[in-house]
Amino acid sequence: MSEIEIFSNLDMRQFAARLRAARERAGLTQTQVALFAALNLGNYNELECGHKPGLRATTLYRLCQVLRVSADDLLGFDLPMAALAGETEA
């Protein structure tokens, strides 16, 4: 399995929204995040707009380092287990 395939089934629109929110919370511009994460600005913009078909693990790692968030935060795995199972809280 190639690195891109690891995250090729992500909902990239939801990832993009979480990425943008994390960047804004960090007080950084797209240019700054791209520079600090060693990404091409155009590629970063495509990630934040949800236009990329998938995500590489190394890219996710670098974004987490720059934005000081966990991979769970960006991937949406920070939800309670009941929410992930589709259960409602009592």
C-alpha positions, 0 to 999 in steps of 0.5 A: 500500500502506498503512502497516499492510499493510507488516507485516500478514503478521507472526507477531504471536505471535512478534513479541509474545514478542520485544517482551516480551523486549526490554522486560524486558531494558530493565527497563521496564514496559508503561506506560513503553514506551507512554508513551515510544513515544507509544502508548496503553497498551491498544494496546501491551498488545495488541501485546505479547499478540499480539492486533493483526493487524499493525504500523505502521512508525512504531510499530516505529520508536518501539518500537526507539528506546525499547527500544534494539533493531533492527527486525531484533531485533523482527521476527526477522530477526536469524537466520543466513541458513542458519536462514532458508533452513531449512538446518542448520549443519554 
